[in-house]
């Protein structure tokens, strides 16, 4: 997997892979288990380029899936709807690339407000695919449009006629420079980047090292 950006969102808005630390607009809060918490008027922002091919993945938790805003979005900083890519949620939930918009099966059953759900977009240069967890919900042939380089987590429509803010929690936002369809099951099984989903590290069997008692006592 050609992972180029990764924001765990468990303590801050820092990118642990590509070094693109996001700007915190409106005091988004962070938690090791619940990730970034958005109250409907906050967002994270940065500038980067989405390549062809690409993938975007993020874990989302909504209090109300049908009345929400942009969660993980490129573009639309100047109202140009043709230069965008990502997810937004308003009345229903959608993913888009340029002017191509696809409805996702975001429902109260598929997206319970108490659980994180993995949402992924992949694009191999020809076909856009959308996944909820490991389930592919949309596959469509569409041309690539280079999105506006303005990236937002928690807001759609910045500086244009509409501002759709996200309410809920986000974890482990990622951008890849390839289509990661075959890796989605392992990404899903690993869970979001939180202590609650991390497996207990295996204990390594190594020879014990003992310090002389007098030195050991001096260390504590």
C-alpha positions as CSV (number, residue, x, y, z in Angstrom):
1,X,0.0,0.0,0.0
2,X,1.4,3.4,-1.1
3,X,0.4,5.3,2.0
4,X,1.3,9.0,1.6
5,X,-0.6,10.7,4.5
6,X,-2.0,9.4,7.8
7,X,-3.8,11.4,10.5
8,X,-4.5,9.1,13.5
9,X,-6.5,11.9,15.1
10,X,-6.1,10.4,18.6
11,X,-4.1,13.3,20.1
12,X,-3.7,16.0,17.5
13,X,-4.0,16.7,13.8
14,X,-0.5,15.6,12.9
15,X,0.3,13.5,9.8
16,X,2.5,10.6,11.0
17,X,3.5,9.6,7.5
18,X,3.7,12.6,5.2
19,X,4.3,15.3,7.7
20,X,1.3,17.4,6.6
21,X,0.1,18.6,10.0
22,X,-3.4,20.1,9.7
23,X,-4.6,23.4,11.1
24,X,-7.2,23.2,13.8
25,X,-10.0,25.6,13.2
26,X,-12.4,26.0,16.1
27,X,-10.7,23.9,18.7
28,X,-11.5,20.3,17.5
29,X,-10.8,18.0,20.5
30,X,-8.9,14.7,20.4
31,X,-9.2,11.5,22.4
32,X,-7.2,8.2,22.2
33,X,-10.5,6.2,21.9
34,X,-12.9,8.5,20.2
35,X,-10.5,10.4,18.0
36,X,-11.3,13.9,16.7
37,X,-14.6,15.2,17.9
38,X,-16.5,17.8,15.8
39,X,-19.4,19.8,17.1
40,X,-20.8,21.1,13.8
41,X,-18.8,24.3,13.6
42,X,-15.1,23.1,13.6
43,X,-12.8,21.7,11.0
44,X,-9.2,20.7,10.2
45,X,-7.5,22.0,7.1
46,X,-4.4,21.6,5.0
47,X,-3.1,21.8,1.4
48,X,-2.0,18.7,-0.5
49,X,-2.4,17.1,-3.9
50,X,-4.6,14.1,-4.7
51,X,-3.0,11.9,-7.4
52,X,-4.3,9.5,-10.0
53,X,-4.7,6.8,-8.9
54,X,-5.7,7.3,-5.2
55,X,-7.6,6.0,-2.2
56,X,-9.0,7.8,0.8
57,X,-10.1,6.0,3.9
58,X,-11.5,7.2,7.3
59,X,-13.4,5.8,10.3
60,X,-16.5,7.8,11.1
61,X,-19.1,7.8,13.9
62,X,-22.2,9.9,13.5
63,X,-24.9,11.0,16.0
64,X,-27.2,11.6,12.9
65,X,-26.1,10.2,9.6
66,X,-28.7,11.9,7.5
67,X,-28.1,15.5,8.8
68,X,-24.4,16.1,8.7
69,X,-21.7,17.7,6.6
70,X,-18.4,17.1,4.9
71,X,-16.2,14.6,6.7
72,X,-13.1,14.1,4.5
73,X,-13.1,16.4,1.5
74,X,-10.8,17.9,-1.2
75,X,-11.8,21.0,-3.0
76,X,-14.8,23.3,-3.2
77,X,-12.8,26.1,-1.6
78,X,-14.0,28.6,-4.2
79,X,-17.4,27.1,-5.0
80,X,-16.0,25.1,-8.0
81,X,-18.0,21.8,-7.7
82,X,-16.0,20.2,-10.5
83,X,-12.8,20.2,-8.5
84,X,-13.6,18.0,-5.5
85,X,-13.3,14.5,-4.0
86,X,-14.3,12.9,-0.8
87,X,-17.3,12.3,1.4
88,X,-20.2,14.5,2.5
89,X,-23.4,13.9,4.3
90,X,-26.5,16.1,4.0
91,X,-30.0,14.6,3.9
92,X,-28.2,11.5,2.6
93,X,-24.6,10.5,2.3
94,X,-22.5,10.7,-0.9
95,X,-19.0,10.4,-2.3
96,X,-17.8,12.3,-5.2
97,X,-15.0,12.8,-7.7
98,X,-15.3,16.0,-9.8
99,X,-19.0,16.4,-10.8
100,X,-19.6,12.6,-10.4
101,X,-21.7,12.1,-7.2
102,X,-22.6,8.6,-5.8
103,X,-25.0,7.8,-3.1
104,X,-23.8,5.6,-0.3
105,X,-25.9,3.2,1.8
106,X,-25.5,5.3,4.9
107,X,-28.4,4.3,7.1
108,X,-29.0,4.1,10.8
109,X,-28.5,0.4,10.6
110,X,-25.3,0.5,8.6
111,X,-23.9,3.5,10.5
112,X,-25.0,3.2,14.2
113,X,-24.2,6.3,16.2
114,X,-22.3,4.3,18.8
115,X,-19.8,2.6,16.5
116,X,-17.1,3.7,14.1
117,X,-17.5,2.6,10.5
118,X,-14.7,2.4,7.9
119,X,-15.4,4.4,4.7
120,X,-13.1,4.1,1.7
121,X,-12.9,5.5,-1.8
122,X,-10.6,3.9,-4.3
123,X,-9.8,5.0,-7.9
124,X,-7.5,3.0,-10.2
125,X,-7.5,5.6,-13.0
126,X,-10.7,4.4,-14.5
127,X,-13.1,3.0,-11.9
128,X,-14.2,4.7,-8.7
129,X,-15.3,2.2,-5.9
130,X,-16.9,3.0,-2.6
131,X,-16.8,0.7,0.5
132,X,-18.6,0.6,3.8
133,X,-16.4,-1.6,5.9
134,X,-15.4,-4.4,3.5
135,X,-18.6,-4.1,1.5
136,X,-18.3,-2.4,-1.9
137,X,-21.4,-0.3,-2.3
138,X,-20.7,1.5,-5.6
139,X,-18.5,0.8,-8.7
140,X,-18.6,3.3,-11.6
141,X,-16.4,4.3,-14.5
142,X,-15.6,8.0,-14.3
143,X,-12.8,10.3,-15.6
144,X,-10.2,11.6,-13.1
145,X,-10.5,15.3,-12.3
146,X,-7.6,16.8,-10.3
147,X,-9.3,18.1,-7.1
148,X,-8.7,21.5,-5.5
149,X,-5.7,21.0,-3.2
150,X,-7.5,22.4,-0.2
151,X,-8.2,19.5,2.2
152,X,-10.8,19.7,5.0
153,X,-11.8,17.2,7.7
154,X,-15.1,18.3,9.1
155,X,-16.3,20.8,6.6
156,X,-17.6,20.9,3.0
157,X,-18.1,24.1,1.0
158,X,-15.4,26.3,2.5
159,X,-15.6,29.8,1.1
160,X,-18.5,29.0,-1.1
161,X,-22.2,29.5,-0.8
162,X,-22.7,26.5,1.5
163,X,-20.9,25.4,4.6
164,X,-21.7,21.9,5.6
165,X,-20.0,21.0,8.9
166,X,-19.6,17.5,10.3
167,X,-20.9,16.5,13.7
168,X,-19.5,13.4,15.2
169,X,-16.1,11.6,15.5
170,X,-13.3,10.8,13.0
171,X,-10.3,8.4,13.3
172,X,-7.4,7.4,11.2
173,X,-7.8,9.4,8.0
174,X,-5.5,8.1,5.2
175,X,-4.6,9.0,1.7
176,X,-2.9,6.5,-0.7
177,X,-1.3,7.0,-4.1
178,X,-2.9,3.7,-5.4
179,X,-6.2,1.8,-5.3
180,X,-6.1,-0.3,-2.2
181,X,-9.1,-2.6,-2.9
182,X,-7.3,-5.8,-2.1
183,X,-6.0,-4.4,1.2
184,X,-9.3,-3.2,2.6
185,X,-10.1,-6.4,4.5
186,X,-6.8,-6.2,6.4
187,X,-7.3,-2.4,7.0
188,X,-10.8,-3.2,8.3
189,X,-9.7,-6.1,10.5
190,X,-7.0,-3.9,12.1
191,X,-9.6,-1.4,13.3
192,X,-9.2,2.3,13.7
193,X,-6.0,3.8,15.2
194,X,-7.2,3.7,18.8
195,X,-6.0,1.9,21.9
196,X,-9.3,0.0,22.0
197,X,-8.6,-1.6,18.7
198,X,-4.9,-2.3,19.0
199,X,-3.9,-5.9,19.6
200,X,-1.8,-6.6,22.7
201,X,1.8,-6.8,21.5
202,X,3.2,-10.3,21.6
203,X,5.7,-10.8,24.4
204,X,9.2,-11.4,23.1
205,X,11.3,-14.1,24.8
206,X,14.7,-12.4,25.5
207,X,17.4,-13.3,28.0
208,X,16.9,-11.4,31.3
209,X,19.5,-8.9,32.1
210,X,20.2,-8.3,35.8
211,X,22.0,-5.4,37.3
212,X,24.1,-5.7,40.4
213,X,21.8,-5.0,43.4
214,X,23.7,-1.8,44.4
215,X,23.3,-0.3,41.0
216,X,19.7,-1.4,40.7
217,X,18.8,0.3,44.0
218,X,20.5,3.5,42.8
219,X,18.2,3.7,39.8
220,X,14.9,3.8,41.8
